[in-house]
């Protein structure tokens, strides 16, 4: 009897006594989407403007779908059409049963006058007159497979050599510029005469096909390019569908430290054939020299220079007559200039420029005087972050923009919309309501459709005045009562202090639908700590694919944006400079401990972590550098050594090559492994070199470390696909719940 009691106590302590990770839990996981689907109503207002003041949107109700028209000037909403009448007309012409409550009109378009509908239905296009209710069949619907539209741009990593030839007509219509055998030519249209402006172009030092005429047709501008020595990423497809033998795939793939193209801005006088080439010594060791634009007066070009290491970014101007270069903007940083936040607008007349910068520790807008190359005034200012420029009204000298962090009583990541004058006065808040906002403006910006929500607050959509932000009409307020009946648990925003004991770290907590506070739950952290963005969800959604599902197995799942991520201050983000292994763990660990202190059912002694890509690097880094806290790690397609990954992402945060790359390497530090580990990689991953994972595997084997490896044939950059997901579920059930996962064939049984 005493032995039985000890065994029961042991089961209780390990979590097995709670019967989590059971066959039923797995079934709950795989049924979760079906159980929660179509349980949110009056949500997702996506306006489609008919004209300047009228729009329509689809409304989902418990009874079915409705189409709503909104007349903004009248502050009125009404049905766009009578769904029963149209459904009956469609049924009559197609001889099929058509349910008016579930009328799905594909690619619906409403005429500018609002009197005619054009839509797809039953593999045909239709026209429907709202006035006389006349339905006309037009032609077969265009069902072409559009899945490969993205292929037009080629593989994302290919280096654009700007080769090729396009005929670029001059503004006066008398000439056209083109490339022939890597040299620049002009053709006189009337006489067909071809004039060579260069003769030194060759494959290893050619002229770019992106040719710019000056407004007065007197000059041409382009780049002369020395291409980089391209690195090739080699991938082996082990199990192709169309043949037995493997296939070899190659990709252009530059990595940190590789040579880069040398781009030299050039200006050509078409009449005299004089060539002016920029003095390249003025912008040495360029990461990029790009974005040539002619000034309106045709007297100079501007272009941008990003120095390798990203501590200097400049806007430069080159005089068309002399070739002299002067600096308009000189952006510097001791760590990195976050050029991903780039925004520049040359105002009409080229007397002023709007520029975005983090120079005061926050992301803000500045008004430049181009003549003096000095800041006239800072347009936006404060401990908050400009996100997106929506509109620049040069006539009124006003900017409409989105920002986060200005509303101090809210989550600092919540987005709101504002308007401000060029001189920094007249700030107007255009959205209201606690939550993160998405605003859709009418074409003339007189009206705003404002939808806002939080992860635990259902969406609200309203119509606002575009000038004042005043509420004009309530559109929809989401109803989640049916969703709650399924046991759905709203994610909980959670805030705790970070490493400095002062700064708030914002995250979210997910619980299973059968959550029981009397149980003990292991903690799983989903991580992506790569700088350049923030990753914790802020808007409402029924499910989060990476967190909601695995929680069903008996875990509390968390995600948190810590130092090293973006949209707070520059100091908040640049903590990872030359130190990506930091990963924000000095903030994550106290955040999770604070959550566990508040909620005793969170077992701080059983913490796991998982992530993909940069998150895969972070997940393995957690196991290597913080094994006392993270007991199990799942790392998918990780960029485990930043020397092995793509150049642009890694040099942005790690700078130029140096010993700090090895210091942050999971491969170099693989011998530190003490936690349970599962690695996963897709053999055709052309985002992160799969060899990065295999080099970790090699290092772990040499260090005699125990781990699991899953390779998915034919897969690209992935968290795991269906097979890998199941392996991840079992891995954490086995290593954190300490129970044997159910046999896979049991899940196949009905």
Secondary structure, DSSP 4 states (H G I P E B T S, - for coil): -HHHHHHHHHHHHHTGGGT-S-HHHHHHHHHHHHHHTT--BS-----EESSSSEEEEEEEETTEEEEEEEEGGGTEEEESS-HHHHHHHHHHHHTS---GGG---EEEEE-TTS-EEEEEETTEEEEEETTTTEEEEEEE------TTGGGGG--TT------S---EE-TTSSEEEEEETTEEEEEETTT--EEES-S--BTTBEE-S--EE-TTSSEEEEEEEE-----EEEEEETT-TT-SS-EEEEEE--BTT----EEEEEEEETTT--EEE--GGGG-SEEEEEEEEE-TTSSEEEEEEEETTSSEEEEEEEETTT--EEEEEEEE-SS---GGG--EEE-TTSSEEEEEE-TTSS-EEEEEETTTTEEEEESS-SSSEEEEEEEEETTTTEEEEEEES-STTS-TT-EEEEEEETTS---EE---SSSEEEEEE-TTSSEEEEEEEETTEEEEEEEEETTT--EEEEEEE-B-HHHHHTT----EEEEEE-TTSSSEEEEEEE--TT--TTS-EEEEEE----TTS--S--S--S--TTTHHHHTTTEEEEEEE-TTSSSS-HHHHGGGTT-GGGTTHHHHHHHHHHHHHH-TTEEEEEEEEEEETHHHHHHHHHHHH-TTT--EEEEES---STTSSBHHHHHHHH-SSSHHHHHT-TTTTGGG--SEEEEEEETT-TTTTTHHHHHHHHHHHHTT---EEEEETT--S-S-HHHHHHHHHHHHHHHTS-SPPPPHHHHH--
